[in-house]
Amino acid sequence: MKFEDDLMKYRHDAAISYLGQLLKTREDIKVQLAKPNKDLGECMNYLMSCARKKVKGQCAVLSDDEALSMAIHYYDEDDIVVDRISGSVSASPVQDEEHEQGKNEDIEKIVSERVEKEVARIKEEVSRSNQEDVEKIVSERVQN
């Protein structure tokens, strides 16, 4: 019940609450989450101290996978000493070049598909129109 109490205790902190919900869905660490010497807030401090070791400029960044892996490690190990640190946590979506390139490729694909459909529709109309013209000409010649 300790972990459930932690979830309630930190329910107003979006980052800690999100981390808690992710951990809660993991069947493989249910026993570790119940350890009385572990705390969800301390887990977040552990993640922040790990992230600080990767500082680039003014930002310390962890991917979701890295954060989850480190959180699981925190709950697995009993001898982890967490440094008390000051700072805050915020989450933001990753906007890297690959992500932007993927969006651009998706847009290009959609536009290309729409253009192909429109070209096919126009060709069909022209084909029908030409067929009607041919039939009209043949009909006129047959009558003459």
PyMOL commands that set and color helices and strands:
alter all, ss='L'
color gray80, all
select helices_A, chain A and resi 2-9+14-24+27-33+40-52+64-76+97-143
alter helices_A, ss='H'
color red, helices_A
deselect
rebuild
show_as cartoon
